[in-house]
Amino acid sequence: MPISRSEFERRQIDAIIYLEQLLRAFADTAFSVDELVELASREGRIFSRDDVLSAVDALVDEGKAEREDVNGVVYYIYKRRSLGFRHGGG
């Protein structure tokens, strides 16, 4: 069944916001797309694999997550921000 553009975009935004919060909550753990789909469904959030893939790729593009291929499986992890301190000589 077709959906409107606004519903389509709202679903993408919901997935991005939800997954950013999830990755931040588990900042020391990397997840595959399938693992993120499963975690979301356990919390009653139903996203397709494509929804999750698009969302985490958007988070990588925004600099909020990192992507790493480990033995042929792509994992995503929350990107911690640097505090900006530098060790300088003097």
C-alpha positions as CSV (number, residue, x, y, z in Angstrom):
1,M,0.0,0.0,0.0
2,P,1.5,3.4,-1.0
3,I,2.4,6.0,1.7
4,S,2.7,9.7,1.6
5,R,6.0,11.5,1.4
6,S,5.5,13.0,4.9
7,E,4.9,9.5,6.3
8,F,8.0,8.2,4.4
9,E,10.2,11.0,5.8
10,R,8.8,10.7,9.3
11,R,9.7,7.0,9.4
12,Q,13.2,7.8,8.3
13,I,13.6,10.5,10.9
14,D,12.1,8.3,13.7
15,A,14.6,5.6,12.8
16,I,17.6,8.0,12.9
17,I,16.6,9.5,16.2
18,Y,15.9,6.1,17.8
19,L,19.1,4.5,16.6
20,E,21.2,7.5,17.6
21,Q,19.8,7.2,21.2
22,L,20.4,3.4,21.1
23,L,24.0,3.7,19.9
24,R,24.7,6.4,22.5
25,A,23.2,4.3,25.3
26,F,25.6,1.4,24.3
27,A,28.5,3.6,23.3
28,D,31.1,0.9,24.0
29,T,29.4,-1.7,21.8
30,A,29.2,-2.0,18.0
31,F,26.2,-3.6,16.3
32,S,25.4,-5.0,12.9
33,V,22.3,-3.9,11.1
34,D,20.5,-7.2,11.9
35,E,21.4,-6.8,15.6
36,L,20.0,-3.2,15.6
37,V,16.7,-4.4,13.9
38,E,16.4,-7.1,16.7
39,L,17.1,-4.7,19.5
40,A,14.6,-2.3,18.2
41,S,11.9,-5.0,17.8
42,R,12.5,-6.1,21.4
43,E,11.6,-2.5,22.5
44,G,8.5,-2.6,20.3
45,R,10.0,-0.5,17.5
46,I,9.6,-2.2,14.1
47,F,12.0,-1.0,11.5
48,S,12.9,-2.9,8.3
49,R,16.5,-3.8,7.6
50,D,16.5,-1.1,4.9
51,D,15.2,1.5,7.4
52,V,18.0,0.7,9.8
53,L,20.7,0.7,7.1
54,S,19.6,4.1,5.8
55,A,19.4,5.5,9.3
56,V,22.9,4.3,10.5
57,D,24.4,5.4,7.2
58,A,22.9,8.9,7.8
59,L,24.4,8.9,11.3
60,V,27.8,8.0,9.8
61,D,27.4,10.8,7.3
62,E,26.6,13.2,10.1
63,G,29.6,12.1,12.1
64,K,27.5,10.6,14.9
65,A,28.5,7.0,14.3
66,E,31.4,5.0,12.9
67,R,31.2,2.0,10.5
68,E,33.7,-0.8,10.5
69,D,33.8,-4.1,8.5
70,V,34.8,-7.0,10.6
71,N,35.2,-10.3,8.8
72,G,32.6,-9.3,6.2
73,V,30.1,-8.0,8.7
74,V,29.6,-4.2,8.9
75,Y,29.3,-2.9,12.5
76,Y,28.2,0.5,13.7
77,I,29.2,2.2,16.9
78,Y,28.4,5.6,18.5
79,K,31.2,8.1,17.7
80,R,32.4,9.8,20.9
81,R,33.2,13.4,20.5
82,S,36.7,14.6,21.3
83,L,37.0,17.1,24.0
84,G,39.5,19.1,21.9
85,F,42.4,18.9,24.4
86,R,45.8,18.8,22.7
87,H,49.0,17.8,24.2
88,G,51.4,20.5,23.2
89,G,55.1,21.1,23.7
90,G,56.4,24.2,24.9
